[in-house]
Amino acid sequence: MASAFQHDEADIPRQRAKRVDRFRNPNCTLYLAELGGRAIGGLEVLQVPLESRVFINAFAVRPEHQRRGWGRQMLVETTTALVTA
């Protein structure tokens, strides 16, 4: 997924640690998009319950899967799930 976010190889350990920390936040949800059992994209949603707000903090699709509608599908399914929750 680092390629989808265009992270430098040297920055990957820091980014990985940052994502692991997000798992500890009960208001943060990480979504992973898979195709054929392989990750092709992901997004991070932060909910602020006291303010009734939701933020998409990170969103990416691997370069080889871009411009094929996967990102749009990820956004539609995620926002639909958030609105109907």
C-alpha positions in Angstrom: 0.0 0.0 0.0 3.0 2.3 0.4 3.1 2.7 -3.4 -0.5 3.9 -3.4 0.4 6.7 -0.9 3.6 7.4 -2.7 5.8 7.0 0.4 9.5 6.8 0.1 10.8 3.4 1.0 12.7 4.9 3.9 9.5 6.3 5.3 7.5 3.1 5.3 8.5 2.0 8.9 7.3 5.3 10.3 4.1 5.2 8.3 3.4 1.6 9.4 3.9 2.6 13.1 1.5 5.5 12.5 -1.2 3.1 11.2 -0.7 0.7 14.0 -1.3 3.5 16.5 -4.5 4.3 14.7 -5.8 0.8 15.5 -5.7 1.8 19.1 -8.1 4.7 18.5 -11.7 3.4 18.9 -12.9 6.3 16.7 -10.7 5.4 13.8 -11.6 2.7 11.3 -9.3 1.4 8.6 -10.9 -0.1 5.5 -9.0 -2.3 3.1 -10.1 -2.9 -0.5 -9.1 -6.3 -1.9 -9.3 -7.8 -5.3 -8.5 -11.5 -5.7 -7.3 -11.7 -2.1 -4.7 -8.8 -2.6 -4.9 -5.3 -1.2 -5.6 -2.7 -3.9 -6.6 0.3 -1.8 -7.6 1.5 1.6 -9.0 4.4 3.5 -9.0 5.7 7.0 -12.2 7.1 8.6 -12.1 9.1 11.8 -15.4 9.6 13.7 -15.9 12.5 16.1 -19.0 11.3 18.0 -19.5 14.4 20.2 -19.6 16.6 17.0 -21.4 14.1 14.8 -18.6 14.4 12.3 -16.8 11.9 10.1 -13.5 12.6 8.3 -11.7 10.5 5.7 -8.1 11.0 6.7 -6.4 8.9 4.1 -7.5 7.3 0.9 -5.5 5.6 -1.8 -5.6 3.0 -4.6 -2.5 1.2 -5.8 -1.2 2.8 -9.0 -1.8 -0.3 -11.1 -5.5 -0.3 -10.1 -6.2 3.4 -10.5 -8.6 4.9 -13.0 -10.7 1.7 -13.1 -13.5 2.8 -10.7 -12.1 1.0 -7.6 -11.6 4.3 -5.7 -15.1 5.5 -6.4 -16.6 2.1 -5.3 -14.6 2.3 -2.1 -15.9 5.8 -1.4 -19.5 5.0 -2.3 -19.6 1.8 -0.1 -17.9 3.5 2.8 -20.0 6.6 2.8 -23.2 4.6 2.4 -22.2 2.4 5.4 -21.5 5.5 7.5 -24.7 7.3 6.6 -26.9 4.2 7.3 -25.1 3.3 10.5 
